């Protein structure tokens, strides 16, 4: 196995293109991107642009590619965007319910802490715990949203109908 082949095997861009069933030539056509550029992105010999990633995520039906790029390759996102795990629906729901249950008793404490508009030293420990639980809930919601996008793209969920009902509620 040559050096480029070893790198390609480790490249998420290569794997997702292959999982979508595309040759580089076909991906080039669909992405409106030169074959050589796709190869360079897949072997990490050239950085992808955000627009490249948006096109790939859509073409390969892998919305989690956007989060991967932001977390691992974007200078801004690397330190500011959490990685969203792709999980099965049952796991996402259990994590969400667990985090909500742990947070519920803390609601009154959060109100007490926030009442004066500041966090004092004697409140920091409780505040840190609450912040961590809220971050867990946020990640669970992000994971659920990613699951919905993936499942919709795989035609295993009626995304249009879900959007219709969500829009009605908003």
Secondary structure, DSSP 8 states (H G I E B T S, - for coil): --HHHHHHHH-HHHHHHHHTT--HHHHHHHHT--HHHHHHHHTTSS---HHHHHHHHHHTT-THHHHHHHHHT-TTGGGT--------HHHHHHHHHHHHHHHHTTHHHHHHHHTTTS--GGGHHHHHHHHHHHHHHHHHHHHHHHHHHHHHHTTSS-HHHHHHHHHHH-
